């Protein structure tokens, strides 16, 4: 009998487990991107399926859930593998061969939430996603924002960078993507991230703080009425030029 798999990225796995205790926050993220998600979806870096569950909460013709880590793929198979519209696959980015590999799937959406910052070649990664989606399709990403927030949490999670609006728009354009939508997300979260990553030098998101934050998400959703020029994250949507 083979030994049970262990996650290749313990810090990431622990963080995903912590984030699973924030259902309101996860739903908020999904609601922000839901208008851009089509019927045939590729999710990059699906992890343990925190966002996959929301994607699959709406009927899809096809949902391909991918991760580079076999332990995560086992978890995804356990949770979603019995659904006929779901396929679990491995994908490491950037990958120039990926567009041909997924061509027959006729994907209209590629989703990467808190993934691109983990990859050194972000432009190459976005170019791969541009090639994977069909003409008129969408590439939907969420990334951490504001260089001023970069700290211990980012280093523990293996973040190469955080983003400014200009840096993210430039990466999309260099990858051959026309930016359709670009906005700040989670303005209140900047306070907690700065406190934990820059002041307390924490190595993990404190679960007690996260649960308190999650209980207040209905209030934080009102940020859409206060379009202030900052946020813990940026959401961007592009389409192939």
N, C-alpha and C positions, 0 to 999 in steps of 0.2 A: 504494500500500500504506500502510495506516495505521501510525502510530508505535506501538511496543509500549507497553503501559500501565506506569505506575510506581505504587507504593503511595502513597495520599494521606497516610498516616501512617508516615513512615520509621522513627520510634522504635518504634512498635507492631510494624511488620513485622520489624524487626531483633530485637525481643524475642521474637516468636513463633518466629523461626528459632532463636534461642538455646534457647528452651524445647523445641524439637523434639529437642534433644540430651539430654533428660531423660525417657526413655520410662518408667522406673519411677515417677517422680513423676506423670506424666500418667495412668498406669494407676491409681495410688493415688487421684487425684482422681475418676476415673471410678468406681472401685469404691465410693467413698463415696456416690455419687448413684445408682448403678445400680438399687437396689431401688425407686426412685421413678419410673423411666422406663418408659413404656408402649410401645405398638405404633405410635402415630402421633405423631411427634415434630417439633417445631419447635425448631431451634437458632438462637439469636440471637448475632450476632457470631462466626460460625464461623471467620473468619480464614483461615489456610492449612490448617485441618482437623485440627489436633493432637487435638482432642477428638472431632471428627466420626468419625475412624477408629475410635475406641472405641465410639461410639454405633452405628456400622454393623457392629461386630463381632458384634452380636446381631441376628437376623432382625427386621426391621421391616416393617410394612405400608406405611408412608410416613415419609420423613425429609426435611423441608424445611430446607436449610442456607441461612442468610441472612447477608448483610453489607451495610453501606452503601457499601463501597469496591469499585469495579468490578475493581480488580486482584485483590483477594481472591476475588471471584466467579469470575474467570477461573481462578485456582488451584484453587478447589473444583471447577469444571467439568472441569479437566484430571484431577484425582484421582478424582472420584466421578461425573462426569456420565454415564458409560456404564451406571450401575446403574439398573434399572427402578424401584426404590422411591425413588430420590433425585430431588429437585427443587432447583434453585439459584434463589434469589430475592433481591430487595432489600427491606430493611425498616429504616426509620428510626424510632426510638422517642423519645417517645410518639407514637402515631398512632391517634386515635379511630376512623378508618375501617378499621383493620386487622381487628377482629373480624368485620366483614361480609365483608371480602375473603377471609378464610381459613375462613369458616363451612362451606363444602362439604367441607373437608378433615377435619372431625370430629377435630380434634387432641385427644389426651388428655394431652400433656405439652409444656410450653415450658421450654427449658433456656437459661440465660444464665450462663456462667462467666466471671468477670472482665470483665463488661460494664457492669453497672448503675452502677458507680462513675464511668464515663466520661460519664454522662448527667446533666445538671443537674437535670432533673425526674424524680427516681427514683420518686416516688409515682405520677406519671402513667404512667411506663413500666410499673410493676407493674400498674396498673389496665388498661392495654392488654393485657398478657399474661393477666390474669384473664379478660378478655372473649374472648380468642382460644381458650382451652381450653374443652372441653365441661364441663358440670356434673359434678362429681366428679373433674375432671382435676387435674393438679398443675403448679404453677409452681416450678421448681427453680433456685436461684441460688447462686453462690459469689461472695463479695465480699471485698476486703481489710479487715482488722480492725485495731482499736486506733489511736486518734488519735496515740498516742505514737510510732508508727512512720512517720508521714507525713514524707516527705523528698524528696530529689532524684529518686529513682526514680519516685515518684508524680507529681511535677510533669512530668517528661519524658514520662510515659505519659498525661498529661491527666486524672488522677484528680481529681474534684471533692471527694472525701471518702474516708475510711476509716470503718468502722462499729463501733459498740458493739452488744451484743446488744439493748439497749433501743431504740436508733435503728432497727435493722433490723426488729425486731418491730413497732414503731410504723409504719414505712413499709408493711409488709404489711397491717396492720389498716386504715390509712387508705386503702389501695388496694382494700379489700373482700375481702381474702384471710385465711382462717383459717390460722394457723400450725400445721402438723402436726409439724414437725421443725426444730430450731434447735440447731446445735452448732459448737464451735470446731474448726478444722482446722489441722494443721501447726504444732504448738507449737514445735518446734525451729527452724523457719524464721524465727521472730521475731528470733532472734539475728543471723542473717545479714542480714535486711532492715534491722534497726536499724544494724548495723555499716556496711553499704554506703550506706544512704540518709541516715543521720543523722551518722555519724562520717567516713566516707571521701568522702561527697558524690558517689558514683558516679552516672553517667548511664545505665549499662546494668548488667544482672546479669552479674557476672564468670563467664565460661564455665568456668574451671577450678574455681571454687567450686561451680558448679552440678553439674558432673560428679561431684565428690566427694560432694556431697549426694545425688545420684541413686543413687550406689553404696550409700549407707547407708539408703535408703528402707525396705528390709525391716525394719530395726531401728526406724525412726521410726514404722512402722505400729503398733507396740506402744503408742503413746500412748493407744489406746482403753482401756487398762487403767489409765491415769493421767488421770482427768477433771479436769485443772487448768483454772482459769478464765481462760485466755488462748489466743491462737493467731494466726498470721499472717493467717488467713482465717476467715470464717464461712460455713457452709452453711445455707441455709434452704429449706424446702419449704412451700408453701401451697396451699390449694384454695379455689375461689370460695365465698363465704358464701351 
